[in-house]
Amino acid sequence: MQVDHVVLWVGDAAKALAFYREVVGLEPVRADEFLAGKAPFPSVRVCEGSILDLVPAQGAPLVGKFTGEKIPTAAGKPLNHVCLAMTGEEFDALAGRLGAANVATFRVGETSFGARGSSRHWFYFQDPDGNVLEARYYE
């Protein structure tokens, strides 16, 4: 198994798309269709098999009906965090773009555990909607 997609709740999908494309450096998916009003939300590609959906939070009640949830979820609210693993070069470039965009990064401690074990190279940051992302690379 692998993660296919993660839904992030956003206030303004076009603004979120610009942040993830220009600052985080991810490739847009269905951006033209979204901007033309032919898709309900845009996405950005993390890797060949995974995307982040940038879904407007005002659509949370409809999404809740679509998924058939019986127990209320945090629909419309930011999630704890999504971790993006990358190469050291990508990590440094992301840190540079975040700094240039005045996006704060946070880090506490020496190592952080993830899917491939512990890493000494990581930090957290928030997107404009409050969603927390972690960036890391493994040696």
C-alpha positions as MATLAB code, in Angstrom:
seq = 'MQVDHVVLWVGDAAKALAFYREVVGLEPVRADEFLAGKAPFPSVRVCEGSILDLVPAQGAPLVGKFTGEKIPTAAGKPLNHVCLAMTGEEFDALAGRLGAANVATFRVGETSFGARGSSRHWFYFQDPDGNVLEARYYE';
ca = [
       0.000    0.000    0.000;
       0.926    3.615   -0.353;
      -0.712    6.956    0.324;
      -2.615    8.067   -2.787;
      -3.739   11.494   -1.588;
      -4.260   13.638    1.494;
      -6.981   16.305    1.653;
      -5.924   19.651    3.116;
      -8.671   22.121    4.033;
      -7.957   25.592    2.663;
      -9.696   28.952    2.776;
      -8.767   30.034   -0.750;
      -7.802   27.192   -3.085;
      -6.147   29.475   -5.664;
      -3.993   31.074   -2.950;
      -3.118   27.636   -1.532;
      -2.248   26.394   -5.023;
       0.142   29.322   -5.503;
       1.804   28.634   -2.126;
       2.307   24.929   -2.780;
       3.531   25.585   -6.326;
       5.741   28.636   -5.759;
       6.974   28.202   -2.175;
       6.859   24.462   -1.517;
       7.798   23.656   -5.128;
       5.137   21.047   -5.949;
       3.670   20.591   -9.435;
      -0.006   21.547   -9.871;
      -2.583   18.916  -10.856;
      -5.899   20.017  -12.429;
      -4.978   23.664  -11.828;
      -6.240   24.860  -15.217;
      -9.484   22.935  -14.792;
      -9.982   24.382  -11.306;
      -9.235   27.959  -12.401;
     -11.701   27.520  -15.304;
     -14.413   26.315  -12.878;
     -14.394   22.756  -14.274;
     -12.921   21.042  -11.178;
     -14.064   21.610   -7.565;
     -10.493   21.860   -6.230;
      -6.875   21.714   -7.402;
      -4.174   19.313   -6.249;
      -0.374   19.294   -6.141;
       1.833   16.286   -6.872;
       4.168   15.116   -4.087;
       5.556   12.188   -6.102;
       4.431    9.937   -8.942;
       1.828    8.160   -6.817;
       0.802   10.808   -4.249;
      -0.963   14.164   -4.339;
      -2.306   16.726   -1.875;
      -5.872   17.890   -2.587;
      -6.444   21.566   -1.729;
     -10.151   21.502   -0.868;
     -12.013   24.674    0.140;
     -13.097   24.357    3.795;
     -16.546   25.772    3.045;
     -17.224   22.480    1.242;
     -16.659   20.415    4.416;
     -20.374   19.631    5.000;
     -20.744   18.319    1.436;
     -17.548   16.280    1.719;
     -18.809   14.787    4.999;
     -21.966   13.629    3.204;
     -19.899   12.342    0.277;
     -17.705   10.195    2.544;
     -20.656    8.963    4.600;
     -18.962    9.732    7.908;
     -21.022    8.761   10.930;
     -18.644   10.139   13.571;
     -17.810   13.841   13.134;
     -14.293   14.432   11.863;
     -12.212   17.589   11.863;
     -13.758   18.505    8.508;
     -12.823   22.045    7.574;
      -9.998   22.294   10.134;
      -6.242   21.898    9.618;
      -4.797   18.480   10.352;
      -1.815   17.846   12.624;
       0.770   17.490    9.870;
       1.879   15.822    6.659;
       5.549   14.920    6.295;
       7.257   15.353    2.932;
      10.468   13.327    2.510;
      12.947   14.599   -0.062;
      16.595   14.722   -1.045;
      19.058   16.930    0.800;
      19.192   19.279   -2.192;
      15.378   19.577   -2.276;
      15.351   20.112    1.504;
      17.819   23.007    1.266;
      15.943   24.547   -1.680;
      12.626   24.350    0.207;
      14.185   25.976    3.272;
      15.433   28.777    1.026;
      12.041   29.343   -0.609;
      10.287   29.340    2.775;
      12.784   31.880    4.104;
      12.343   34.086    1.036;
       8.556   33.945    1.549;
       8.943   34.789    5.272;
       7.435   31.456    6.305;
       8.693   30.448    9.760;
      10.180   26.995   10.316;
      10.271   25.184   13.650;
      12.393   22.408   15.066;
      12.763   20.980   18.590;
      15.241   18.218   19.349;
      17.966   16.438   17.444;
      16.130   13.623   15.682;
      12.643   12.872   14.454;
      11.218    9.449   13.609;
       9.459    8.735   10.304;
       8.639    5.988    7.827;
      12.304    5.230    7.077;
      13.613    5.613   10.644;
      15.174    8.576   12.406;
      16.445   11.692   10.699;
      18.567   14.575   11.905;
      17.388   16.756    9.002;
      13.853   18.046    9.464;
      11.679   21.060   10.259;
       8.002   22.005   10.423;
       6.201   24.906    8.741;
       2.616   26.047    8.235;
       0.810   26.858    5.018;
      -1.344   30.023    4.860;
      -4.380   28.032    6.108;
      -2.639   26.675    9.213;
      -1.961   23.163    7.894;
       1.355   21.970    9.317;
       3.872   20.241    7.090;
       7.134   18.586    8.012;
      10.055   18.517    5.604;
      12.822   15.931    6.034;
      15.516   13.989    4.325;
      17.237   10.795    5.297;
      20.961   10.256    4.949;
];
